[in-house]
């Protein structure tokens, strides 16, 4: 019987969700759904010095907003619970005791300061930094003396430097790690808590994770976790180390780069559908680029993965995808997203009933690249622009401005029939040697305060006739 696919997204609650986190969660989700498996969320919060309690719940809120629903995780009880590592300490202690009993670990009393001094000395000598095993051969009496003196210690895994471990990577195939290049690494911290390396391995093993999908920056960690799987004589999962997301200069995205955090994108008005769509297709080639989660589940080819080391964040491409999704999603759904931005930018808009706002959105949504654009696109509806004849003259010239303004005033009595009004202007303007765009530019300006923007027909469809007449009569 084929083993059920089980993948996990295991973030540390140390700050904001960034693009790399989101892409990792997304790829785990899509892979699990395509393979009819389980998507597990596990919060790796063993480092209490760096963890922020509220960040754990913010991560879960972000996943919900992105519509990446997990099958197992916080709030969902199962035989693998709990899903906060801080609540799994007794489990880790049990398996550490097994390693102690089998003499596969040893106490290391070296202080962080001493370790850093050794590291700097090795670097100055042109050597790769590596723990020198100073504490490996301490006698029982030496160990007892240090414990009696209450000197803190960590437990280190004793590596066999002659071993070579192979892992299977979905993008790279087989990768071999020679353990002679790695240090005996810590399984605990000085305060007795457990490191990422150990707790991560134990949970992947006990939760029966079949595929570990995570960032390229974890590749060296994989060698050490392979050593732990070997220490307990259990089979390794399959790995996929996702390429790093870089800025346009080819450097790893940092907090200084816009788009680094999900909050950046949410606050700028990017839709969750667009963010997921973009992160799923970057680094690949698709004939049809606009795809929902359901379509991505069907269409992503996990059997032929590009092994590139990095991909560049293309803000313009994300903008384009977001624009397409604004056009694509149902108007009622778009309304829910838009309101938050519109109400903040134009408080008076809260008085507008949903039906009218939906009607306006249907007409003007193609002018939105992001939800944040809603204020500038709809400002003309709520606030009559301050317009002057001088601005029109500056834009198109004094003589032409005078002709067009006279033409508008001559036919203003027809405004109750907007389409007829516009047709009359076009017909008479043609007789005067004017092109439609030369007529419509000043009209758009009088109605919206801008010479460029939505079509005249759209504007006149949205505004009340009395408002149109009042704005055109400002001259």
C-alpha positions in Angstrom: 0.0 0.0 0.0 1.4 3.4 -1.0 2.3 5.6 1.9 0.1 8.8 2.4 2.0 12.0 1.5 2.4 14.2 4.6 4.1 17.6 4.4 4.5 20.3 6.9 5.0 24.1 7.2 7.0 24.8 10.3 7.6 28.5 10.9 9.3 30.0 13.9 7.2 32.9 15.4 10.1 35.4 15.5 8.6 38.1 13.3 6.5 38.8 10.2 5.7 36.3 7.5 7.9 37.1 4.5 7.7 36.0 0.9 10.0 33.0 1.5 7.7 31.8 4.3 4.7 32.2 2.1 6.1 30.4 -0.8 7.2 27.5 1.4 3.7 27.2 2.9 2.2 27.5 -0.6 4.3 24.8 -2.1 3.7 22.4 0.8 -0.1 23.1 0.5 -0.2 22.6 -3.3 1.9 19.4 -3.2 -0.2 17.9 -0.4 -3.4 18.6 -2.3 -2.2 17.3 -5.6 -1.0 14.1 -4.0 -4.2 13.7 -1.9 -2.1 14.0 1.2 -2.0 16.0 4.4 -0.8 19.6 4.9 0.4 20.0 8.5 1.2 23.2 10.3 3.6 23.1 13.2 4.9 26.1 15.2 8.5 25.8 16.0 8.6 27.9 19.2 11.3 26.3 21.3 13.5 29.4 21.4 11.7 31.5 24.0 14.2 34.3 23.8 13.3 35.1 20.2 9.7 34.0 20.0 6.8 36.3 20.0 3.6 34.7 21.3 1.4 37.0 19.1 3.4 36.1 16.1 2.2 32.5 16.3 -1.4 33.5 15.9 -0.5 36.1 13.3 1.0 33.3 11.2 -2.2 31.3 11.5 -4.2 34.4 10.5 -2.0 34.9 7.5 -2.5 31.4 6.3 -6.3 31.7 6.7 -6.2 35.0 4.7 -4.2 33.3 2.0 -6.7 30.5 1.9 -4.0 27.9 2.7 -6.1 25.7 5.0 -4.2 23.1 6.9 -5.4 19.5 7.6 -3.5 19.2 10.9 -2.1 21.9 13.2 -3.0 24.3 16.0 -6.7 24.0 16.9 -7.1 20.6 15.2 -6.5 17.7 17.5 -5.1 14.5 16.1 -2.9 11.6 17.2 0.1 13.8 16.4 -0.9 16.7 18.6 0.3 19.1 20.0 1.5 21.3 17.2 3.4 23.9 19.2 6.9 22.6 19.9 6.9 24.4 23.3 4.3 21.9 24.4 6.3 18.9 23.2 9.3 19.1 25.6 8.7 15.8 27.4 8.7 14.1 24.0 12.1 15.5 23.1 13.5 14.6 26.6 12.5 11.0 26.0 14.4 10.7 22.8 17.4 12.6 24.1 17.5 10.1 26.9 17.7 7.3 24.3 20.8 9.0 22.7 22.4 9.5 26.1 21.8 5.8 27.0 23.4 4.7 23.7 26.3 7.1 24.2 25.6 8.9 20.9 25.8 12.4 22.6 28.1 14.1 25.0 28.0 17.2 27.3 29.7 20.3 26.0 30.6 22.9 28.6 32.1 25.5 26.2 30.6 28.9 26.7 29.2 30.9 23.7 32.1 33.3 24.2 34.7 30.6 24.0 33.1 29.0 21.0 33.1 32.4 19.2 36.8 32.9 20.0 37.6 29.5 18.5 35.6 30.3 15.5 37.4 33.6 14.9 40.7 31.9 15.4 39.9 29.2 12.8 38.8 31.9 10.3 41.9 33.9 10.8 44.0 30.8 10.1 42.0 30.2 6.9 40.2 27.2 8.2 36.5 26.5 8.0 34.9 27.0 11.4 34.2 23.8 13.2 33.8 22.7 16.8 37.1 21.1 17.9 35.5 18.4 20.2 37.2 19.8 23.3 34.6 18.3 25.5 34.2 14.9 23.8 36.7 13.0 25.9 36.2 14.6 29.3 36.5 12.0 32.0 33.6 11.2 34.4 35.4 13.0 37.2 35.9 16.2 35.0 32.2 16.1 34.1 31.1 15.7 37.7 33.3 18.5 38.8 31.8 20.9 36.2 28.3 19.9 37.1 29.1 20.4 40.8 30.3 23.9 39.9 26.9 24.5 38.2 28.6 25.1 34.8 25.9 25.0 32.1 26.3 22.7 29.2 24.6 21.5 26.0 24.3 18.0 24.6 26.1 17.5 21.2 25.5 14.6 18.8 28.7 12.6 18.3 29.2 12.4 14.5 31.0 9.6 12.7 33.3 11.6 10.5 33.8 8.7 8.2 30.1 8.5 7.3 28.6 9.8 4.1 24.8 10.4 4.1 22.7 10.7 0.9 19.4 12.5 0.7 16.9 12.5 -2.2 16.1 16.1 -3.3 13.1 16.6 -5.7 15.0 19.2 -7.7 18.6 18.0 -7.5 18.3 14.3 -7.2 20.8 12.6 -4.9 22.9 14.8 -2.7 25.8 13.4 -0.6 27.1 14.9 2.6 30.5 13.9 4.0 30.2 14.2 7.8 33.9 15.1 8.1 32.9 18.6 7.0 30.4 19.1 9.8 30.7 19.8 13.5 29.2 17.8 16.4 26.1 20.0 16.6 24.0 20.9 19.7 20.7 19.3 20.5 20.0 21.4 23.5 20.7 25.0 24.6 22.4 26.1 27.8 19.0 26.6 29.4 18.0 23.0 28.7 15.6 23.8 25.9 15.9 21.9 22.6 17.3 23.3 19.4 15.6 23.6 16.1 17.8 20.8 14.8 16.6 18.2 17.3 13.0 19.1 17.8 12.5 19.5 14.0 13.9 16.0 13.4 11.9 14.4 16.2 8.6 16.0 15.0 9.2 15.1 11.3 9.9 11.5 12.4 7.0 11.1 14.8 4.5 13.0 12.6 5.5 10.7 9.7 6.4 13.6 7.4 7.1 12.0 4.0 8.4 15.1 2.2 10.2 18.1 3.7 9.7 21.2 1.5 11.7 24.2 2.7 14.1 26.9 1.6 17.5 26.5 0.1 19.0 28.1 3.2 18.2 24.9 5.1 20.3 22.6 2.9 23.2 22.4 5.3 20.8 21.6 8.2 19.6 18.6 6.1 23.0 17.0 6.5 22.8 17.2 10.3 19.2 16.0 10.4 20.2 13.0 8.2 22.7 12.2 10.9 19.9 12.2 13.4 17.7 9.9 11.3 20.7 7.6 11.1 21.2 7.7 14.9 17.7 6.4 15.4 17.8 4.0 12.4 14.8 5.5 10.7 14.2 6.3 7.0 14.8 9.8 5.7 11.9 11.8 4.1 12.3 13.1 0.6 13.5 16.8 0.5 12.9 19.8 -1.8 15.0 22.8 -1.1 13.2 25.8 -2.7 15.3 28.4 -4.4 15.8 31.7 -2.5 13.8 34.7 -3.5 16.1 37.6 -4.3 15.7 41.3 -5.1 16.4 42.7 -8.6 20.1 43.0 -7.7 20.3 39.3 -7.0 20.6 39.6 -3.3 18.4 37.8 -0.8 15.3 39.8 0.0 15.6 41.7 3.2 13.4 44.0 5.4 14.7 46.9 3.4 13.1 45.5 0.2 9.5 46.3 -0.5 7.5 43.1 -0.6 9.7 41.3 1.9 6.8 40.8 4.3 3.2 39.8 3.7 2.1 42.9 5.6 3.8 45.0 3.0 1.7 43.4 0.2 -1.5 43.4 2.2 -1.2 47.1 3.1 -0.5 48.0 -0.5 -3.7 46.2 -1.6 -2.5 43.0 -3.1 -5.1 40.2 -3.2 -4.3 36.8 -1.6 -5.2 35.1 -4.9 -2.6 37.2 -6.7 0.1 36.6 -4.2 -0.3 32.9 -4.2 -0.6 32.8 -8.0 2.6 34.8 -8.4 4.6 32.8 -5.9 3.5 29.6 -7.5 4.6 30.4 -11.0 7.8 32.4 -10.5 10.8 30.4 -11.7 8.6 28.3 -14.1 7.0 28.8 -17.5 3.2 28.6 -18.0 1.1 29.3 -21.1 -1.8 30.3 -18.8 -0.3 32.4 -16.0 -3.5 33.5 -14.1 -4.4 30.4 -12.1 -6.4 29.8 -8.9 -5.2 27.5 -6.1 -7.4 24.8 -7.6 -5.9 25.2 -11.0 -2.4 25.3 -9.6 -3.0 22.0 -7.8 -3.9 20.4 -11.1 -1.2 22.1 -13.3 2.0 22.3 -11.3 4.5 19.6 -12.4 6.2 18.4 -9.3 7.9 15.6 -11.3 10.1 18.0 -13.3 11.3 20.7 -11.0 13.8 23.4 -12.0 16.9 23.2 -9.8 17.8 26.9 -10.0 19.5 28.3 -6.9 17.5 31.6 -6.8 14.6 33.5 -8.4 14.1 37.3 -8.6 11.2 39.1 -7.2 9.5 40.9 -10.1 7.2 43.6 -8.6 5.8 44.6 -12.0 4.8 41.0 -12.7 3.1 40.8 -9.3 1.3 44.1 -10.1 0.1 42.7 -13.4 -1.2 39.5 -11.8 -2.9 41.4 -9.1 -4.7 43.6 -11.7 -5.9 40.5 -13.5 -7.2 39.1 -10.3 -9.1 42.3 -9.5 -10.8 41.9 -12.9 -11.4 38.2 -12.3 -12.9 37.7 -8.8 -16.7 38.1 -8.3 -17.7 41.7 -7.6 -19.1 40.8 -4.2 -15.8 39.3 -3.1 -13.9 42.3 -4.5 -16.2 44.6 -2.6 -15.2 43.0 0.7 -11.5 43.7 0.0 -12.0 47.2 -1.4 -14.0 48.6 1.5 -11.1 48.5 3.9 -9.1 50.8 1.7 -11.9 53.0 0.5 -13.2 53.8 3.9 -9.8 54.6 5.2 -9.0 56.9 2.3 -12.4 58.5 1.9 -14.4 58.3 5.2 -17.6 59.7 3.5 -17.7 56.5 1.4 -19.0 54.6 4.3 -22.4 56.3 3.6 -22.5 54.6 0.2 -24.7 51.5 0.1 -23.1 48.3 -1.1 -25.3 48.0 -4.2 -24.1 51.3 -5.5 -20.5 50.6 -4.7 -20.7 47.2 -6.5 -22.2 49.0 -9.5 -19.3 51.5 -9.5 -16.7 48.7 -9.1 -18.1 46.7 -12.0 -17.4 49.7 -14.2 -14.1 51.0 -12.8 -12.4 47.9 -11.5 -10.2 47.6 -14.6 -8.6 50.9 -13.5 -7.3 49.3 -10.3 -3.8 47.7 -10.2 -4.0 47.3 -6.4 -6.8 47.7 -4.0 -5.1 50.8 -2.7 -5.8 52.5 -6.0 -9.5 52.7 -5.1 -9.2 56.1 -3.4 -7.6 57.9 -6.3 -9.9 56.2 -8.9 -13.1 57.0 -7.0 -12.2 60.3 -5.5 -14.1 62.2 -8.2 -17.3 60.4 -7.2 -17.3 61.7 -3.7 -15.5 65.0 -4.1 -16.2 67.5 -6.9 -12.9 68.5 -8.4 -11.7 72.1 -8.4 -11.4 73.0 -12.1 -10.4 76.1 -14.0 -10.6 77.3 -17.6 -6.9 78.1 -17.3 -6.0 74.5 -16.8 -7.8 73.4 -19.9 -6.2 76.2 -21.9 -2.8 75.1 -20.6 -3.5 71.5 -21.6 -5.0 72.0 -25.2 -4.5 75.7 -26.0 -6.6 78.8 -25.5 -8.5 78.7 -28.9 -9.4 75.1 -28.8 -10.4 75.3 -25.1 -12.8 78.1 -25.9 -14.4 76.2 -28.7 -14.9 73.0 -26.6 -16.3 74.9 -23.6 -18.7 76.8 -25.8 -19.7 73.4 -27.3 -20.4 71.9 -23.9 -22.4 74.9 -22.7 -24.4 75.0 -25.9 -25.6 71.4 -25.3 -25.7 71.3 -21.5 -29.5 71.1 -21.6 -29.2 67.6 -23.1 -27.4 66.2 -20.0 -30.5 64.2 -18.9 -29.7 62.0 -21.9 -26.0 61.4 -21.4 -25.5 59.2 -24.5 -27.3 61.6 -26.7 -25.4 64.5 -25.2 -22.0 62.9 -26.0 -23.1 61.9 -29.6 -24.2 65.5 -30.2 -20.8 66.8 -29.0 -19.0 64.4 -31.2 -21.1 65.3 -34.3 -20.8 69.0 -33.8 -17.1 68.7 -32.8 -16.4 66.8 -36.0 -17.9 69.6 -38.0 -15.5 72.0 -36.2 -12.5 69.8 -37.0 -12.2 68.3 -33.5 -11.3 64.7 -32.7 -13.3 62.8 -30.0 -10.3 62.6 -27.7 -9.9 66.4 -28.0 -13.5 66.9 -26.8 -13.5 64.1 -24.1 -10.2 65.2 -22.5 -11.7 68.5 -21.2 -15.0 66.9 -20.2 -13.1 64.2 -18.2 -11.2 67.0 -16.5 -14.3 68.9 -15.6 -15.9 65.7 -14.2 -13.0 64.2 -12.4 -10.2 66.8 -12.2 -7.9 64.7 -14.5 -7.4 64.7 -18.3 -6.6 61.0 -18.2 -8.6 58.2 -16.5 -11.8 56.2 -16.9 -13.8 56.5 -20.1 -16.3 59.3 -20.4 -19.1 56.8 -20.8 -18.1 55.1 -17.5 -17.8 58.4 -15.6 -21.2 59.6 -16.8 -22.8 56.2 -16.0 -21.6 56.5 -12.4 -22.3 60.1 -11.6 -25.8 61.5 -11.1 -27.1 63.7 -13.9 -27.4 66.7 -11.6 -23.7 66.3 -10.6 -22.6 66.1 -14.2 -24.5 69.3 -15.0 -23.1 71.1 -12.0 -19.5 70.1 -12.8 -19.8 70.9 -16.5 -21.3 74.3 -15.6 -18.4 75.3 -13.4 -17.1 77.4 -16.2 
